[in-house]
Amino acid sequence: MADNANAEGDEEIEVGKGGGRMATVLLAVVPAILASVITAYGVNYFMNKPDPAASDPAAQVGEGSSSDEAIELDTTLVPLGPFTVNLRDSSGRVLSMKIQLVINKNEEDEETATKKISEVRDSVLLLASDYSYTELEGIDGKIRLKDDIHARVNSILEPIPVRKVFFTEFVIQ
């Protein structure tokens, strides 16, 4: 009988060990599943959140909004063509770039900008030739050149606001 009780006690210990393993597995799996469900809900909530600009008619036409999509609705691109400029330093390096301007979509503005393309190109050529390779080497130099071009073009096309200046090509050789 003692052997019988020992055998039953051993079985209970084994069952207890197995139950402990099951509890450990459940303690690891349940939080992982719960975290996955919460994450999926959060992603779904934020991905399907309605865009406040989509319901705002002023944002759709670009008034009071700085988003690129809103700007594109009432603007047009004016290509200035390719530029090839010798840089100021004595290294013999050449800057090749293409520029596009973003202006209001208005026939009068487009016509005026087109008439002044030669003056704008001349100004950009003179401005860019005053830069050296070291000034244009990093992103800051390119942004400074873009800002300088933007300011100079705005002064030439004064009644017409130039919203943005885009480099569509920029190579230093």
RODO-2510 file (C-alpha; in nm, 4 decimals, decimal comma):
residues 173
     n   res          X          Y          Z
     1     m     0,0000     0,0000     0,0000
     2     a     0,2852     0,2305     0,0699
     3     d     0,4122     0,1553    -0,2745
     4     n     0,0652     0,2290    -0,4074
     5     a     0,0491     0,5640    -0,2299
     6     n     0,3980     0,6477    -0,3504
     7     a     0,2993     0,5633    -0,7048
     8     e    -0,0090     0,7834    -0,6792
     9     g     0,1988     1,0636    -0,5256
    10     d     0,4461     1,0385    -0,8113
    11     e     0,1626     1,0644    -1,0576
    12     e     0,0307     1,3712    -0,8840
    13     i     0,3733     1,5315    -0,8934
    14     e     0,4031     1,4579    -1,2624
    15     v     0,0571     1,5986    -1,3261
    16     g     0,1543     1,9036    -1,1233
    17     k     0,4695     1,9499    -1,3312
    18     g     0,2719     1,9214    -1,6538
    19     g     0,0177     2,1746    -1,5300
    20     g     0,3020     2,4105    -1,4413
    21     r     0,4353     2,3880    -1,7937
    22     m     0,0916     2,4580    -1,9322
    23     a     0,0550     2,7633    -1,7084
    24     t     0,3978     2,8887    -1,8211
    25     v     0,3025     2,8442    -2,1857
    26     l    -0,0280     3,0251    -2,1301
    27     l     0,1483     3,3086    -1,9461
    28     a     0,3774     3,3548    -2,2471
    29     v     0,1228     3,3060    -2,5280
    30     v    -0,1773     3,5000    -2,3939
    31     p     0,0084     3,8327    -2,3514
    32     a     0,1671     3,7901    -2,6967
    33     i    -0,1740     3,7368    -2,8555
    34     l    -0,3192     4,0266    -2,6586
    35     a    -0,0329     4,2561    -2,7693
    36     s    -0,0868     4,1501    -3,1323
    37     v    -0,4589     4,2251    -3,1134
    38     i    -0,3986     4,5673    -2,9550
    39     t    -0,1330     4,6499    -3,2150
    40     a    -0,3598     4,5447    -3,5020
    41     y    -0,6417     4,7568    -3,3621
    42     g    -0,4117     5,0584    -3,3215
    43     v    -0,2740     5,0272    -3,6738
    44     n    -0,6247     4,9907    -3,8157
    45     y    -0,7463     5,2919    -3,6171
    46     f    -0,4682     5,5231    -3,7290
    47     m    -0,4549     5,4016    -4,0898
    48     n    -0,8286     5,4459    -4,1426
    49     k    -0,8495     5,7761    -3,9571
    50     p    -1,0267     6,0327    -4,1787
    51     d    -0,8086     6,3128    -4,3148
    52     p    -0,9367     6,6495    -4,1841
    53     a    -0,8001     6,8230    -4,4969
    54     a    -1,0153     6,6002    -4,7176
    55     s    -1,3352     6,7391    -4,5647
    56     d    -1,2109     7,1004    -4,5678
    57     p    -1,2880     7,2617    -4,9049
    58     a    -1,0375     7,5447    -4,8418
    59     a    -0,7563     7,2923    -4,8061
    60     q    -0,8539     7,1245    -5,1320
    61     v    -0,7991     7,4394    -5,3352
    62     g    -0,4783     7,5236    -5,1555
    63     e    -0,5978     7,8122    -4,9381
    64     g    -0,4480     7,8034    -4,5920
    65     s    -0,2757     7,4706    -4,6553
    66     s     0,0894     7,3987    -4,7098
    67     s     0,0534     7,0436    -4,8370
    68     d     0,2036     6,9624    -5,1751
    69     e    -0,1227     6,8076    -5,2950
    70     a    -0,3163     7,1281    -5,2291
    71     i    -0,0515     7,3383    -5,4026
    72     e    -0,0678     7,1239    -5,7157
    73     l    -0,4396     7,1893    -5,7661
    74     d    -0,4033     7,5576    -5,8460
    75     t    -0,0435     7,5794    -5,9724
    76     t     0,1562     7,5086    -6,2826
    77     l     0,5189     7,4227    -6,3480
    78     v     0,7356     7,6530    -6,5565
    79     p     1,0515     7,4793    -6,6823
    80     l     1,3560     7,7027    -6,7075
    81     g     1,5497     7,4500    -6,9115
    82     p     1,9013     7,3192    -6,8616
    83     f     2,1821     7,5265    -6,7106
    84     t     2,5539     7,4599    -6,7440
    85     v     2,7684     7,6899    -6,5336
    86     n     3,1400     7,7103    -6,4577
    87     l     3,1822     7,7269    -6,0824
    88     r     3,3804     8,0073    -5,9214
    89     d     3,6733     7,8039    -5,7900
    90     s     3,9792     7,7231    -6,0014
    91     s     3,9104     7,3484    -6,0030
    92     g     3,7433     7,3704    -6,3453
    93     r     3,4244     7,2114    -6,2154
    94     v     3,0958     7,2608    -6,3966
    95     l     2,7437     7,2641    -6,2530
    96     s     2,4693     7,1179    -6,4717
    97     m     2,1146     7,1608    -6,3491
    98     k     1,7545     7,1864    -6,4588
    99     i     1,5074     7,4036    -6,2710
   100     q     1,1291     7,4253    -6,2614
   101     l     0,9263     7,6993    -6,0956
   102     v     0,5874     7,6502    -5,9322
   103     i     0,3547     7,9448    -5,9956
   104     n    -0,0197     8,0063    -5,9740
   105     k    -0,2287     7,8480    -6,2439
   106     n    -0,3373     8,1636    -6,4200
   107     e    -0,3034     8,2393    -6,7909
   108     e    -0,1739     8,5920    -6,7289
   109     d     0,0889     8,4729    -6,4804
   110     e     0,2012     8,1910    -6,7098
   111     e     0,2275     8,4311    -7,0037
   112     t     0,4244     8,6880    -6,8030
   113     a     0,6586     8,4214    -6,6684
   114     t     0,7164     8,2865    -7,0185
   115     k     0,7988     8,6365    -7,1486
   116     k     1,0539     8,6877    -6,8703
   117     i     1,2264     8,3483    -6,9054
   118     s     1,5390     8,5027    -7,0609
   119     e     1,5770     8,7498    -6,7745
   120     v     1,5201     8,4728    -6,5176
   121     r     1,7720     8,2409    -6,6876
   122     d     2,0336     8,5178    -6,7017
   123     s     1,9890     8,5907    -6,3333
   124     v     2,0131     8,2222    -6,2377
   125     l     2,3269     8,1753    -6,4494
   126     l     2,4981     8,4710    -6,2844
   127     l     2,3927     8,3618    -5,9384
   128     a     2,5016     7,9984    -5,9805
   129     s     2,8385     8,0953    -6,1290
   130     d     2,9171     8,2799    -5,8059
   131     y     2,9143     7,9517    -5,6088
   132     s     3,2163     7,7272    -5,5586
   133     y     3,2289     7,3492    -5,5459
   134     t     3,2831     7,3494    -5,1695
   135     e     2,9762     7,5706    -5,1164
   136     l     2,7560     7,3279    -5,3147
   137     e     2,9112     7,0075    -5,1842
   138     g     2,6598     6,9361    -4,9059
   139     i     2,2820     6,9548    -4,8823
   140     d     2,3014     7,2929    -4,7071
   141     g     2,4760     7,4499    -5,0051
   142     k     2,2160     7,3183    -5,2465
   143     i     1,9336     7,4454    -5,0278
   144     r     2,1045     7,7854    -5,0009
   145     l     2,1357     7,8023    -5,3820
   146     k     1,7708     7,7059    -5,4179
   147     d     1,6656     7,9742    -5,1685
   148     d     1,8796     8,2347    -5,3454
   149     i     1,7280     8,1390    -5,6819
   150     h     1,3797     8,1570    -5,5312
   151     a     1,4409     8,5079    -5,3940
   152     r     1,5976     8,6325    -5,7161
   153     v     1,3232     8,4884    -5,9396
   154     n     1,0550     8,6317    -5,7116
   155     s     1,2088     8,9774    -5,7516
   156     i     1,2107     8,9435    -6,1322
   157     l     0,8542     8,8104    -6,1586
   158     e     0,7376     9,0419    -5,8790
   159     p     0,3615     9,0531    -5,9272
   160     i     0,3697     8,6758    -5,9768
   161     p     0,4455     8,4796    -5,6603
   162     v     0,6824     8,1878    -5,7177
   163     r     0,5698     7,9239    -5,4721
   164     k     0,8587     7,6809    -5,5077
   165     v     1,1771     7,6146    -5,6992
   166     f     1,2601     7,2555    -5,7954
   167     f     1,5939     7,1170    -5,9078
   168     t     1,5022     6,8385    -6,1497
   169     e     1,8703     6,7719    -6,2260
   170     f     2,1773     6,8719    -6,0294
   171     v     2,5222     6,7416    -6,1264
   172     i     2,8666     6,8817    -6,0511
   173     q     3,1429     6,7506    -6,2774
***
